Each structure stands twice: as C-alpha cells, then as structure tokens.
Amino acid sequence: MAVVYKHKRLDNNRVFYIGIGRDKYRAGKKNARNKHWHNIVNKHGYTKEIIHDNLSWNDACEIEKFYISLYGRYDLKKGYLVNMTRGGEGCPTNEKEYPDYHTLEELKKIISLTHPRF
C-alpha cells in the first residue's frame, strides 16, 4: 500500500511539496529531501497532511503526478512546489503487466471520491 501527502509552509499555509511513500511515516521524514525543501522548512517550518491513503503504488505514482501538475513546480516557473521531478518515478505504464494500473480518467474519479474539492 502507498500514501500521497503534501507539505505546507507554516507562514502562509501554501503547499510546497507533494510526495508519496509506502506508509504514512514517510511524510514526516526529513532525510532524502532537496536543498530547497530544507531551506523552506528551516526558515518557515511545515505541516504534513496525508491526502490519499491505502493506494496501490501505481495509483500513488499517478496521483502524485496529478498533484504536482496541478500545483506546479517552482523550478519550471509554474507554481510553488519544490519537487524536482514530475513525480511518479518508477511508476509503470503498462496496463497488462500491472493489473492494478488505472487510466487517468479512473484516477480522476478516485481523487474526486476521496478528495471532493477537486
């Protein structure tokens, strides 16, 4: 199982990072973060929020990509996220090899059911 989480700055409550992990504890870990993430956390502090839980790894990868695209990356001048990739690294795209793989439309439905504000 996997989770998707977000980190928000304490000073303005703005989402600055979207991540995935095999369990909810990854959301609170400070290791394996980039220097931009550490700069924000050191200066402003942060909160963490699990936004999706009990997902297959494949679904978590796709949902992470969706949120990174939605919020936009700072390095691409499209948003405030300090994520350095589009997300979903290692996420398979071959539906026949991975029976729990969902199409983008199916993922949008899952997201809307579990997170109705989108």
C-alpha positions in Angstrom: 0.0 0.0 0.0 1.0 3.6 -0.5 0.1 7.1 0.5 0.2 10.6 -1.1 1.0 13.5 1.1 1.6 17.3 1.0 3.7 19.6 3.0 2.6 23.2 3.6 4.6 26.2 4.9 3.6 27.5 8.3 3.9 31.1 7.4 1.4 31.2 4.6 -0.1 27.7 4.6 1.0 27.3 0.9 1.6 23.7 -0.4 5.3 23.5 -1.3 5.8 19.7 -1.7 3.9 16.7 -2.9 5.2 13.2 -2.1 4.5 9.5 -2.0 5.6 6.8 0.4 4.9 3.2 1.2 3.5 4.3 4.6 2.4 7.5 6.4 5.7 7.8 8.2 7.5 9.0 5.0 5.5 12.2 5.1 7.3 13.2 8.3 10.8 12.2 7.4 13.4 14.9 6.7 16.0 12.7 5.0 16.3 12.5 1.2 14.8 16.0 0.6 16.4 18.5 -1.7 18.0 21.8 -0.6 15.0 23.9 -1.5 12.8 21.8 0.8 15.2 22.2 3.6 15.5 26.0 3.1 11.7 26.4 3.4 11.5 24.1 6.4 14.4 25.8 8.2 13.0 29.3 7.6 9.3 28.8 7.9 8.5 25.3 9.3 5.9 23.0 7.8 2.9 20.8 8.4 2.2 17.5 6.7 -1.0 16.0 5.6 -1.8 12.6 4.1 -4.2 13.4 1.2 -4.7 9.8 0.0 -4.1 6.5 1.8 -4.3 2.8 1.1 -3.4 3.1 -2.6 -1.6 0.7 -4.8 1.9 2.0 -5.6 0.9 2.6 -9.2 -2.1 4.7 -8.2 0.0 6.7 -5.8 2.5 7.4 -8.5 -0.2 8.7 -10.9 -1.9 10.7 -8.2 1.4 12.3 -7.2 2.0 13.3 -10.9 -1.5 14.8 -11.0 -1.0 17.0 -7.9 2.5 18.1 -9.0 1.0 19.1 -12.3 -2.0 20.8 -10.5 0.1 22.9 -8.1 3.1 23.4 -10.5 6.8 23.3 -9.9 8.9 26.3 -8.9 11.9 25.3 -10.9 9.7 25.4 -14.1 8.2 28.8 -13.0 4.7 27.1 -13.0 4.0 27.1 -9.2 5.4 26.9 -5.7 6.3 23.2 -5.4 10.0 22.4 -4.7 9.6 18.9 -6.2 12.4 18.5 -8.7 10.6 15.9 -10.9 7.2 15.5 -12.4 6.6 12.7 -9.9 5.7 9.0 -10.2 9.3 7.8 -10.7 9.3 4.1 -11.3 5.5 4.1 -12.0 4.6 1.5 -14.6 2.5 2.5 -17.6 1.9 -1.0 -19.0 -1.6 -1.9 -18.0 -1.2 -5.6 -19.0 1.9 -6.1 -16.8 0.2 -4.3 -13.8 -3.4 -5.2 -13.3 -4.0 -2.6 -10.7 -2.9 0.2 -13.0 -5.7 2.8 -13.6 -6.2 5.2 -16.5 -6.0 8.9 -15.9 -9.8 9.1 -16.0 -10.2 6.4 -13.4 -7.7 8.2 -11.2 -9.6 11.4 -11.5 -12.7 9.6 -10.3 -10.8 8.1 -7.4 -9.4 11.5 -6.5 -12.9 13.2 -6.7 -14.4 10.5 -4.5 -11.7 10.7 -1.8 -10.9 14.4 -2.1 -14.1 16.2 -3.4 -12.8 19.7 -3.7 -11.1 18.9 -7.0 
